[in-house]
Amino acid sequence: ATLRSLCPKDWDTDHEVAWNWLWENIERMLKALWGKPRIYQRSLDLFIAGLSEEEVDFFRRELYKTFFLNAPAGQDHFKQSTTRLYFLADRVVETTSDMFKRPRKMVQEISGLGLRHVGYGIPTEMFGPYVSAAVDTVAAISTDDNALAGFRWSLTLVAKILVRAVGEGATLVMRAINTNQELAMRKALAIAPRGQRAMELLNISVGTQSISPLFWAIQSGALHSARAMIVDLLTIRADRDVYYYGCDELFTRHPDIIHRLCKDAPTLLWTLLDGLLWRSRLTFQAQRRVNYYVKHLVQDLDGKSSQTLSWLAAHQDPKVIVHPVVVMFADLIWSRLAMYHFLFGRCYFLFAVCVFVTSQAVLFRHDGSESMEENIARFACRCFLYLASMPKLMFDQCRMLAMDLQARELRWIGCIPTPRHLWSLQHAGTFLLAILLIIMFVQEPIFWCGVWTINDKGPLIFTQICAESRNIRNVYSIVSCFAMLLYWALLMDFTLFSMRISAFVLVCGHVLADVGLFALALVFLVMAFATAISSLKHGIQDFSGVDPWLAGLLQMALRMFPRSDYDQFEREVAVLVSVAVFVAIVSIFLLNLLIAQLSQSYHDVFEDMQGFARLNRAGTTAATLTGIPAKNWNRFLDGLGFEERLEFNEGDVGLAGGIQVTEPANANLVTEDAIRRYGGSTAPTMPWPQEHEEHTEEDRFDRLERLISKSSKASHGRKSRVNGSNSQASSTSDK
């Protein structure tokens, strides 16, 4: 009656009969199965629980044996190993049981599985024989009719859900992905409505389940199809009314697309980033307009800072990080926001360095003289170091240690667990500096001497020269020396303000490994020749034993050995020859080898040193963004003006979500307009007109291959005709 009331004009007796017939059949089927699912479930669970290892192996073998016998074409689709096929057989049995226990959840999971089968290219005709083979195999094992009926009913329902999902999800795009050809993908998209073209590449839904064709192409390794999809999404097309650009749809559907590409398809990163850049073909006053659509690289869907920069920094690719789009948005965040917060955070450390230098170097006198003013200033500086600087360093280390332990981010060095943050040279240096400050605090001479001390020079306040501190001053000065070096080394992160200086520092770090190898080889040679010469019988009293030779040979290698001492070796020929061989090896071979290694190392790292410098800054910028207040971040976003539409050319207002700059006209050659413009109808339901001029390298090779094949056939045909003519002429002359 409800349906009849919805369409009273079209409803007639035929509709009434058909509608009643439908519900009568549904009623009959429900009554026939009423109460049986519970019986089926109990019997099926008992059957599965009672299967022995021999019966399980029999089911695995006979399932595929029967299936391949009933459907020989199935052998072309099941290409996995036997162990994988056995695993799938076990999952079939588990699914039939789970369908009774968790029907709603299983419907969702099976629908998702069906969508994945679209990507596998499995014909729906294969599901029926597979179910029949599984049921026949169970019938050969089980004597319980209820268990067999439950298995058949559950597996048939699963197959129907899969067939429905495959049928609804088998779009032209998914079929083109299976071929992994860019031409097939372009043909599949040629008939898509321009208003839905982006979503054809990003979403296929069946019921409550959905799958992304783009992610499926990446996951299945169809990178040619994935590249064609990304290029199509990020190609700007326009009719008279609307600009179509799939950037917003791409990052809305997949906010982590950069992260996924970094892990699974890094070769597509450059393709994606190229699509976020537009350069004008026209120039004005030797300048060219350039639009960088970096909105989704700067902020996420909630308006917070995006993790794109941290993903690219963790990817550690020095070539991707210098892409113009990455350089633009990374420098934008650094120069307008992160730089000031970074500098503000490091000002405290810079002040601590100044205080430490004043306390340990400027106010330190080697002659032992002191004054009350200097003692008070020194005591004040050291109080700041022990009560302000050292506790902050310890608190930061404890906080990062707690975070690593909570996240279980530990790395093992042998059998010793090491927190992840200590693998950073900056954090490891800070940890070591905190330990040195603790040692200095324990060994502080002022504390050992006391506040008020009376010595030969009279009463002094805050002195560090007294009998109690005599034994610890040397240890304190050594620790202070190492701490001073660490303080200056930790200031190296200020090189982030200049990419040129940062690149130079990174190059120095890269070539240190070669210097270390040189030092190791030098130590080996010094020890070898020192012990060898010591075993010679000679009369040189100043070089009696191994120790003098170790020091002497090291001085010779470093060009610090006095020239006059070489005269002692003239009386001992064996010693003179040994020393000459050592000097020749070190000066001629080892030193020149070091120069060659340093030259080659610098050549290897030269091309990427800017990239490594930018990777270093990107990691620091990403870490700084986590501590920026929301108010400052929102002010930064408001200043970028991502909601304003950018002009392509004068009077041509285009798309929003980007930053427009100008560059010298000769910086990049642009001969074609990157925007595809079309005439005709502007309806969103209409597909774009066919582009005959769009040809890729693959198309050109295909056309060349066809042309060569056609030419070879034509040449063969001409040769056949010529041979036929010659044979006829010969026969005529014979006559």
C-alpha positions in Angstrom: 0.0 0.0 0.0 2.9 2.4 0.7 4.5 1.8 -2.7 1.1 2.1 -4.4 0.6 5.5 -2.8 3.9 6.8 -4.1 3.0 6.2 -7.7 -0.8 6.0 -8.0 -1.0 7.0 -11.7 1.5 4.3 -12.9 0.3 1.5 -10.6 -1.8 -1.2 -12.2 -2.7 -4.8 -11.7 0.5 -6.1 -13.1 2.5 -4.1 -10.6 0.2 -5.4 -7.9 0.8 -9.1 -8.9 4.6 -8.7 -9.2 4.8 -6.9 -5.8 2.8 -9.6 -4.1 4.8 -12.3 -5.7 8.0 -10.8 -4.5 7.0 -10.6 -0.9 5.4 -14.0 -0.9 8.7 -15.5 -2.0 10.6 -13.6 0.6 8.1 -14.8 3.2 8.5 -18.4 2.0 12.3 -18.2 2.1 12.4 -16.7 5.6 10.0 -19.3 7.0 12.1 -22.1 5.5 15.3 -20.7 7.1 13.7 -19.6 10.4 15.8 -20.9 13.3 18.2 -22.8 11.1 21.2 -20.3 11.3 21.7 -21.1 14.9 21.7 -24.8 14.2 24.1 -24.2 11.2 26.5 -22.2 13.3 26.7 -24.8 16.1 27.2 -27.7 13.7 29.8 -25.8 11.6 31.8 -24.8 14.7 31.9 -28.4 15.8 33.0 -29.5 12.4 35.8 -26.9 12.1 37.0 -27.6 15.7 37.1 -31.4 15.0 39.2 -31.2 11.8 42.5 -33.1 12.1 45.7 -32.1 10.4 45.2 -34.8 7.7 41.7 -33.5 7.0 42.8 -29.9 6.8 45.6 -30.9 4.3 43.0 -32.9 2.3 40.7 -29.9 2.2 43.5 -27.6 0.9 44.6 -30.0 -1.8 41.2 -31.2 -3.0 39.7 -27.6 -3.1 42.1 -26.4 -5.8 42.2 -29.8 -7.5 38.4 -29.8 -7.9 38.3 -26.1 -8.8 40.9 -26.3 -11.5 39.1 -29.4 -12.9 35.7 -27.6 -13.0 37.2 -24.2 -14.2 40.5 -24.7 -16.0 40.7 -20.9 -16.7 41.1 -20.4 -12.9 44.7 -21.6 -13.2 45.6 -18.4 -15.1 44.4 -16.2 -12.1 45.8 -18.2 -9.2 49.5 -17.5 -9.7 50.6 -17.4 -6.1 52.6 -20.1 -4.4 51.0 -23.3 -2.9 51.5 -22.0 0.6 49.6 -18.8 -0.2 46.8 -20.8 -1.8 46.6 -23.0 1.3 46.4 -19.9 3.4 43.5 -18.6 1.3 41.7 -22.0 1.8 42.1 -21.6 5.6 40.6 -18.1 5.4 37.6 -19.5 3.5 36.8 -21.8 6.3 37.3 -19.1 8.9 35.1 -16.7 7.0 32.2 -19.1 6.8 32.2 -19.4 10.6 32.7 -15.6 11.2 29.7 -14.9 9.0 27.4 -16.4 11.6 29.1 -14.7 14.5 29.7 -11.2 13.2 27.5 -10.8 10.2 27.5 -7.0 9.9 31.2 -6.6 10.3 31.9 -9.4 7.9 29.7 -7.8 5.3 31.8 -4.7 5.5 35.1 -6.7 5.3 33.9 -8.8 2.4 32.8 -5.8 0.5 36.3 -4.3 0.9 37.7 -7.6 -0.2 35.5 -7.5 -3.3 36.8 -4.1 -4.1 40.4 -5.4 -3.9 39.4 -8.2 -6.2 38.6 -5.6 -8.8 42.2 -4.6 -8.7 43.2 -8.3 -9.0 41.2 -8.6 -12.2 39.4 -11.8 -11.1 36.3 -12.5 -13.3 33.1 -13.0 -11.4 32.5 -16.2 -13.2 35.2 -17.8 -11.1 33.3 -17.5 -7.8 30.7 -20.1 -8.6 33.1 -22.9 -9.4 35.2 -22.0 -6.4 32.2 -22.3 -4.0 31.1 -25.5 -5.6 34.6 -27.0 -5.2 34.8 -26.0 -1.6 31.3 -27.4 -0.8 32.1 -30.7 -2.6 35.4 -31.0 -0.7 33.6 -30.4 2.7 30.9 -33.0 1.7 33.7 -35.5 1.2 34.9 -34.9 4.8 31.8 -34.2 6.9 28.9 -36.6 7.6 26.9 -33.8 9.3 24.2 -32.5 7.0 23.7 -29.4 9.1 27.4 -28.5 9.0 27.4 -29.0 5.2 24.3 -26.9 4.8 25.7 -24.1 7.0 29.0 -24.1 5.1 27.2 -24.0 1.8 24.8 -21.2 2.9 27.5 -19.0 4.4 30.0 -19.4 1.5 27.3 -18.8 -1.0 26.3 -15.6 0.8 30.0 -14.5 0.8 30.3 -15.2 -2.9 27.2 -13.1 -3.7 28.6 -10.2 -1.7 31.9 -10.5 -3.6 30.2 -10.6 -7.0 28.1 -7.5 -6.1 31.2 -5.6 -4.9 33.2 -6.6 -8.0 30.4 -5.8 -10.3 29.8 -2.3 -8.9 33.5 -1.5 -8.4 34.8 -2.8 -11.8 35.2 0.6 -13.4 37.2 1.4 -16.4 39.9 3.1 -14.2 40.4 -0.1 -12.2 40.6 -2.2 -15.4 43.2 0.2 -16.8 45.2 -0.1 -13.6 45.5 -3.8 -14.2 47.2 -3.1 -17.6 49.7 -0.6 -16.0 49.7 1.5 -19.2 49.4 5.2 -19.3 47.6 5.1 -22.7 44.9 2.7 -21.3 44.5 5.1 -18.3 44.0 8.1 -20.5 41.4 6.2 -22.6 39.5 5.1 -19.5 39.3 8.7 -18.4 38.4 10.1 -21.8 34.6 9.5 -21.2 34.5 10.6 -17.6 32.4 13.7 -16.9 34.7 16.7 -16.2 33.0 17.4 -12.9 33.5 13.8 -11.6 36.8 13.0 -13.3 38.9 13.6 -10.1 36.7 11.3 -8.0 36.9 8.6 -10.6 40.6 8.4 -9.7 40.2 8.7 -6.0 37.1 6.9 -4.8 35.0 3.8 -5.6 32.3 2.9 -3.2 30.2 -0.2 -2.6 27.9 0.1 0.3 29.8 1.4 3.2 33.2 0.4 1.8 35.3 2.5 -0.5 38.7 2.1 -2.2 41.0 4.6 -3.8 42.1 3.6 -7.3 45.2 5.8 -6.9 46.3 4.1 -3.7 45.5 0.7 -5.2 47.8 1.5 -8.2 50.6 2.5 -5.8 50.1 -0.6 -3.6 49.9 -3.0 -6.5 53.0 -1.6 -8.1 51.2 -0.2 -11.2 53.4 2.9 -11.1 52.8 3.8 -14.8 49.1 4.0 -14.2 49.7 5.9 -10.9 51.9 8.4 -12.7 49.2 8.9 -15.3 46.6 9.4 -12.6 48.6 12.0 -10.7 49.4 13.9 -13.9 45.7 13.9 -14.8 44.7 15.0 -11.3 47.1 17.9 -11.2 46.6 19.1 -14.8 44.7 22.4 -14.9 41.8 22.3 -17.4 39.5 25.1 -18.1 36.3 26.0 -20.0 34.7 29.4 -20.2 33.1 29.0 -16.7 35.3 26.9 -14.4 38.9 25.9 -13.8 39.2 22.2 -13.0 42.2 21.2 -10.8 42.3 18.1 -8.7 44.7 19.3 -6.0 42.0 19.9 -3.4 40.3 16.6 -4.1 43.6 14.7 -4.0 44.7 16.1 -0.6 41.2 15.9 0.9 40.9 12.3 0.0 44.5 11.4 0.9 46.0 13.9 3.3 49.0 11.6 3.7 49.7 11.2 0.0 53.3 12.6 0.5 53.9 10.1 3.2 52.6 7.2 1.1 54.7 8.1 -1.8 57.8 8.5 0.4 57.3 4.9 1.6 55.9 3.0 -1.4 56.6 5.1 -4.6 59.3 7.7 -4.1 59.8 8.0 -7.9 56.4 9.6 -8.1 57.2 12.4 -5.7 58.7 14.6 -8.4 55.7 14.0 -10.6 53.4 15.1 -7.8 55.4 18.2 -6.9 55.6 19.2 -10.6 51.8 19.2 -10.6 51.7 21.8 -7.8 53.7 24.3 -9.9 52.4 26.6 -12.7 54.6 28.9 -14.8 53.2 31.4 -17.2 54.2 31.3 -20.8 54.0 35.1 -21.1 56.5 37.4 -19.6 56.4 41.1 -18.6 59.5 43.2 -18.1 61.7 40.2 -18.1 59.7 38.5 -15.3 57.5 35.5 -15.4 54.5 34.7 -13.1 54.8 31.5 -11.1 52.1 30.0 -8.9 53.0 27.5 -6.2 49.9 25.6 -4.9 51.3 24.7 -1.5 48.2 25.2 0.7 47.9 21.5 1.5 51.7 21.2 2.1 51.6 24.0 4.7 48.4 23.1 6.5 46.2 20.0 7.0 42.5 19.7 6.7 41.9 21.1 10.2 44.0 24.2 9.6 46.9 22.9 11.7 50.5 22.5 10.5 50.9 19.7 8.0 53.4 16.9 8.6 54.6 17.1 5.0 57.9 18.7 5.9 58.7 16.1 8.6 57.9 13.3 6.1 60.2 14.8 3.5 62.9 15.3 6.1 62.6 11.7 7.3 62.7 10.5 3.7 66.3 11.9 3.4 66.3 12.4 -0.3 68.5 15.4 -1.1 67.1 15.7 -4.6 63.4 15.9 -3.7 64.1 18.5 -1.0 65.5 20.9 -3.5 62.4 20.8 -5.7 61.1 24.3 -6.3 57.8 23.6 -4.6 59.5 22.2 -1.5 62.0 25.0 -1.4 59.1 27.5 -1.6 56.9 26.2 1.2 59.8 25.2 3.4 61.5 28.7 3.1 58.0 30.3 3.6 57.5 28.5 6.9 61.1 29.0 8.0 61.5 32.7 7.1 58.1 33.9 8.3 57.5 31.8 11.4 59.9 29.0 12.5 63.1 31.1 12.3 62.0 33.5 15.0 60.8 30.8 17.4 64.0 28.8 16.8 66.2 31.8 17.4 64.2 32.7 20.6 64.7 29.2 21.9 68.4 29.2 21.2 69.0 32.7 22.7 69.0 31.1 26.2 71.7 28.6 25.1 73.7 31.4 23.5 73.6 33.4 26.7 74.7 30.3 28.6 77.7 30.0 26.3 78.7 33.6 26.9 78.4 33.1 30.7 80.5 29.9 30.5 83.2 31.6 28.4 83.3 34.5 30.9 83.5 32.2 33.9 86.0 29.7 32.6 88.2 31.7 30.2 87.9 35.5 30.6 88.0 35.5 34.4 90.6 32.8 34.7 94.2 33.8 35.5 97.1 31.4 35.1 99.3 33.3 37.5 97.0 32.5 40.5 96.2 36.1 41.3 92.7 37.0 42.3 90.6 40.0 43.2 87.3 40.3 45.1 85.4 41.7 42.1 86.6 38.9 39.8 85.7 36.3 42.4 82.2 37.6 42.8 81.6 37.8 39.1 83.0 34.3 38.6 80.8 32.9 41.4 77.7 34.6 39.9 78.4 33.1 36.5 78.9 29.6 37.9 75.8 29.9 40.0 73.9 30.6 36.8 75.5 27.6 35.1 74.8 25.2 38.0 71.4 26.5 39.0 69.8 27.6 35.7 71.6 26.1 32.7 72.4 22.6 34.0 68.9 21.9 35.4 67.4 22.9 32.1 69.6 20.6 30.1 68.8 17.8 32.5 65.1 18.5 32.3 65.1 18.4 28.5 67.0 15.2 28.4 64.7 13.5 30.9 61.6 14.7 28.9 63.0 13.3 25.7 64.0 10.1 27.4 60.4 9.7 28.8 58.9 10.4 25.4 61.2 7.7 23.8 60.4 5.2 26.5 56.7 5.9 26.2 56.8 5.4 22.4 59.2 2.5 22.8 61.6 4.1 20.4 64.8 2.4 21.4 67.8 1.4 19.3 70.1 -1.3 20.4 73.9 -0.9 20.4 75.0 -4.5 21.0 73.0 -5.4 24.1 72.6 -1.8 25.3 69.2 0.0 24.6 69.7 3.6 23.5 66.9 6.2 23.3 66.2 7.3 19.8 66.9 11.0 20.5 70.5 10.2 21.4 71.1 9.1 17.8 71.0 12.8 16.9 74.5 14.5 17.3 72.8 17.6 18.7 71.0 15.7 21.4 73.9 13.4 22.1 76.2 16.5 22.6 73.6 18.1 24.9 73.4 14.9 27.0 77.2 14.8 27.2 77.4 18.5 28.1 74.9 17.9 31.0 77.1 15.1 32.3 80.2 17.3 32.2 78.4 20.1 34.0 77.4 17.7 36.8 81.1 16.6 37.1 82.1 20.3 37.2 79.5 21.0 39.9 80.8 18.1 42.1 84.4 19.2 41.5 83.8 23.0 41.8 86.9 24.5 43.6 84.9 27.4 45.1 82.6 25.0 46.9 85.6 23.1 48.3 87.3 26.3 49.5 84.2 27.7 51.1 82.6 31.1 50.9 85.2 32.9 53.1 88.8 31.9 53.0 92.0 33.3 54.7 95.3 32.5 53.1 98.7 34.1 52.8 97.3 37.1 50.9 94.6 37.8 53.5 90.9 37.1 53.6 89.2 36.3 50.2 85.6 35.6 49.3 84.6 33.0 46.7 88.3 32.0 46.0 89.1 28.8 44.2 92.8 28.6 45.3 93.2 26.8 48.6 94.6 23.6 50.1 91.3 21.7 49.8 91.1 22.3 46.1 94.7 21.6 45.2 94.0 18.0 44.2 90.9 18.7 42.1 91.8 21.8 40.1 93.5 19.8 37.4 90.5 17.5 36.9 88.2 20.4 37.0 90.2 22.3 34.3 90.2 19.3 32.0 86.5 18.8 32.3 86.0 22.5 31.8 88.1 22.3 28.6 85.9 19.6 27.1 82.7 21.4 28.2 84.0 24.5 26.4 84.5 22.6 23.2 81.1 21.1 23.5 79.4 24.5 24.0 81.0 25.8 20.8 80.2 22.6 18.9 76.5 22.8 19.9 76.4 26.3 18.4 76.7 24.7 15.0 73.0 24.6 14.5 73.0 28.4 14.0 74.4 27.6 10.6 70.8 26.9 9.6 70.4 30.6 9.0 72.7 30.3 5.9 72.3 27.4 3.5 75.9 28.1 2.2 77.5 27.8 5.6 75.3 24.9 6.5 76.3 23.1 3.4 80.0 23.7 4.1 79.6 22.3 7.6 77.9 19.2 6.3 80.6 18.7 3.7 83.2 18.8 6.5 81.2 16.2 8.4 81.0 13.9 5.3 84.8 14.0 4.7 85.6 13.3 8.4 85.2 9.6 7.7 88.1 9.7 5.2 90.2 11.7 7.7 89.5 9.0 10.3 90.7 6.3 8.0 93.9 8.2 7.4 94.4 8.6 11.1 93.8 4.8 11.6 96.3 3.9 8.9 98.8 6.4 10.4 98.5 4.9 13.8 99.0 1.4 12.4 102.2 2.5 10.5 103.6 4.3 13.6 103.1 1.3 15.8 104.4 -1.1 13.2 107.6 0.8 12.5 108.1 1.8 16.1 108.2 -1.8 17.3 110.2 -2.9 14.2 112.9 -0.3 14.7 113.0 -1.0 18.5 113.9 -4.6 17.7 117.0 -3.4 15.8 120.4 -3.3 17.5 121.6 0.3 17.5 123.5 2.7 19.7 121.1 5.7 19.7 120.6 6.4 23.4 117.8 8.9 23.0 115.7 6.3 21.2 116.0 3.3 23.5 112.7 1.5 23.7 109.3 1.6 22.0 108.0 4.8 23.6 110.6 7.2 22.1 110.1 5.8 18.7 106.3 6.1 18.9 106.6 9.8 19.8 109.4 10.4 17.2 107.7 8.7 14.3 104.5 10.5 15.0 106.4 13.8 15.0 108.0 12.9 11.7 104.5 12.1 10.2 103.3 15.5 11.4 106.4 17.4 10.3 107.2 18.3 13.9 110.4 16.3 14.3 113.6 18.5 14.7 115.9 18.5 11.7 119.0 18.3 13.9 117.9 15.0 15.4 118.0 13.3 12.0 121.8 13.4 12.3 121.7 10.7 15.0 120.5 8.2 12.4 123.5 8.6 10.0 125.6 6.2 12.1 123.0 3.5 12.0 122.3 2.4 8.4 119.4 0.0 9.3 117.7 2.7 11.4 118.2 5.3 8.7 116.7 3.0 6.0 113.7 2.2 8.2 113.0 5.8 9.0 113.4 6.7 5.3 110.9 4.0 4.3 108.4 5.2 7.0 108.7 8.9 5.9 108.3 7.9 2.2 105.2 5.8 2.9 103.5 8.5 5.0 104.5 11.5 2.9 104.3 10.1 -0.6 101.7 7.4 -0.5 99.4 7.9 2.6 99.2 11.7 2.4 98.5 11.8 -1.4 95.9 9.0 -0.9 94.2 11.2 1.7 94.1 14.1 -0.7 92.6 11.9 -3.4 90.0 10.5 -1.1 89.0 14.0 0.1 88.7 15.2 -3.5 86.5 12.3 -4.5 84.4 12.6 -1.4 83.9 16.3 -2.0 83.0 15.6 -5.6 80.4 13.0 -4.6 78.7 15.2 -2.0 79.0 18.5 -3.9 75.9 18.0 -6.1 73.8 17.1 -3.1 75.3 19.4 -0.4 72.5 22.0 -0.7 70.0 19.2 -0.5 71.5 17.8 2.7 71.6 21.3 4.2 68.0 21.8 3.4 67.2 18.4 4.9 68.9 19.5 8.1 66.9 22.7 8.1 63.6 20.9 7.3 64.0 18.6 10.3 64.7 21.5 12.6 61.7 23.4 11.1 59.4 20.5 11.6 60.5 20.1 15.2 60.1 23.8 15.8 56.5 23.8 14.5 55.4 21.4 17.2 56.0 24.1 19.9 54.5 27.1 18.1 51.3 28.5 19.8 48.1 28.2 17.8 47.6 31.9 17.8 50.9 32.5 16.1 50.2 29.8 13.6 46.7 31.2 12.7 48.3 34.6 12.2 50.8 33.1 9.9 48.1 31.4 7.8 46.1 34.6 7.6 49.1 36.4 6.2 49.6 33.8 3.4 46.1 34.5 2.0 45.4 31.0 0.7 41.7 31.8 0.2 42.4 34.4 -2.4 42.3 33.4 -6.0 45.5 33.9 -8.0 45.8 35.4 -11.5 47.2 33.3 -14.3 47.6 36.3 -16.5 46.4 39.8 -16.4 42.6 39.8 -15.8 42.5 35.9 -15.8 41.6 35.1 -12.2 42.3 31.5 -11.5 42.5 29.1 -8.5 43.0 29.7 -4.8 45.3 27.9 -2.4 48.7 29.1 -3.6 51.4 31.7 -3.5 52.3 33.8 -6.5 55.9 35.0 -7.1 57.8 36.2 -10.1 61.1 34.8 -11.5 63.5 35.9 -14.2 62.1 35.1 -17.7 65.3 33.2 -18.6 65.3 31.1 -15.4 63.1 28.4 -16.9 62.1 27.8 -20.5 58.3 27.7 -21.0 57.1 27.3 -24.6 53.5 25.9 -24.0 50.7 27.0 -21.8 50.3 24.5 -19.0 46.6 25.1 -18.8 44.4 23.0 -21.1 41.6 25.2 -22.4 38.5 23.9 -24.2 35.6 25.4 -26.0 32.2 24.0 -26.5 29.7 23.1 -23.8 30.6 24.0 -20.2 28.3 21.4 -18.5 30.0 19.5 -15.7 28.4 16.3 -16.9 30.2 16.5 -20.3 33.6 14.8 -20.8 36.5 16.8 -22.0 37.0 16.8 -25.8 39.5 14.3 -27.2 43.1 15.6 -27.3 44.8 14.3 -30.4 47.9 16.3 -29.8 48.6 14.7 -26.4 51.1 12.0 -27.0 53.6 10.5 -24.6 56.9 8.8 -25.3 55.2 5.4 -25.1 52.7 6.4 -27.8 55.5 7.7 -30.1 57.4 4.4 -29.7 54.2 2.4 -30.5 53.6 4.5 -33.6 57.3 4.1 -34.6 57.0 0.3 -34.1 53.9 0.1 -36.3 55.5 2.3 -39.0 58.6 0.1 -39.1 56.5 -3.1 -39.2 54.4 -1.6 -42.1 57.5 -0.5 -44.0 59.1 -3.9 -43.6 55.9 -5.6 -44.9 55.7 -3.2 -47.9 59.4 -3.8 -48.7 58.9 -7.6 -48.5 55.8 -7.2 -50.8 57.8 -5.2 -53.4 60.6 -7.8 -53.3 58.1 -10.5 -53.9 56.6 -8.7 -56.9 60.0 -8.0 -58.3 61.0 -11.6 -58.0 57.8 -12.7 -59.7 58.4 -10.3 -62.6 61.9 -11.5 -63.0 60.8 -15.2 -63.1 58.1 -14.4 -65.7 60.7 -12.5 -67.8 63.0 -15.5 -67.6 60.4 -17.9 -68.7 59.4 -15.7 -71.7 63.0 -15.5 -72.9 63.4 -19.2 -72.6 60.5 -19.7 -74.9 
